[in-house]
Amino acid sequence: MLRQVLTRLSQEPRLRQMTVQNGMMRSMAHRFVAGESLPEAIEVVRQLNARGMHVTLDHLGENVSTQAEAAAAADDYCRMLESISETGVDSNVSLKLTHMGLDLGDEVAYRNTLRVVEAAAGTFVRIDMESANYIDRTLAIFRRLFADHKNVGVGLQSMLYRSEADAEQLVNEGARIRLVKGAYLEPPSVAYSDKADVDAAYVRIMRLLLSRGNYPAIATHDERMIDATKRFALDNAINASRYEFQMLYGIRRDLQMSLTRSEHNVRIYVPFGTEWYPYLMRRMAERPANLMFVLGNIAREAVPTRT
Ligand code: FDA
């Protein structure tokens, strides 16, 4: 219930304005977001690299409403790629098609993303998967890009009924897939509502990707999913170099470190930028304890200290 409310609030513009101005929420955002500027983000990439982890950088932003904003978002990604190359850090990039202008038309998003994919020659661009109503268009744009550029991949969400069939088709096409559970609020007509069903589908798709996929990314903080992946790989003699685990910046750092130490490829998804509100709300929705932490701090600040 709380999860649904928080996910809905992630799309609420007035709350966005109040939240980004609130000091406590800004400091909460720091736990999940690597600063607001590119140099800050590059510094975080360096630190993660020094611990043996790979990175994918995400410049936060989604659902832009003008062509100028969409073009500027693509320019920012091209600058990020330049900076990755100049500094020599180990990072690729992740982006959202609504940041590249998908709400303004497929052609706008395609052209902007193509610019980023071309600028990323030598590294890799992952297209995040957004809410279910964007999937057909996202996959169509991914396929157009992938026809000429093999350095692009896409995410799939195990919560959606359709994802197993999508995974099967994309594997046959040689696509590089990142598997996640799904962070958006979806109706029962398209998505499992029981966590057990989402997890069972996750394991089925993970097995398909590990068996026949092209360097899949198993993106989760769920130890049961991670154990299932390691066990399946072991039972089927799939070397750990053939896939990678991915996790979000600031979540389960202990697990990130222990997987890295056990010789697994681990990539951390590092978001940065000023547009952190919807991202933060999705992280709160995944774990309402995060919200309780913020509310607890606000309450403590409100109580005058006794000396
Ligand atoms: P689950 O939600 O079951 O959590 C397992 C455990 O992880 C929890 O018990 C807790 O310990 C920890 N945990 C999870 N979320 C936490 C949080 N917010 N704060 C603190 N602890 C937390 N989604 C999407 O729809 N489209 C996308 O493109 C992406 N992209 C993406 C990339 C990468 C690299 C990752 C890791 C995740 C995404 N996601 C995503 C988000 C994904 O769909 C999902 O919402 C989160 O990963 C949480 O699900 P888990 O698999 O971690 O399992």
Boltz pocket constraint, residues with backbone or C-beta under 6 A from the ligand:
constraints:
  - pocket:
      binder: B
      contacts: [[A, 127], [A, 128], [A, 129], [A, 130], [A, 155], [A, 157], [A, 180], [A, 181], [A, 182], [A, 183], [A, 184], [A, 219], [A, 220], [A, 221], [A, 222], [A, 223], [A, 246], [A, 247], [A, 248], [A, 250], [A, 251], [A, 252], [A, 267], [A, 268], [A, 269], [A, 282], [A, 283], [A, 284], [A, 286], [A, 287], [A, 290]]
      max_distance: 6.0
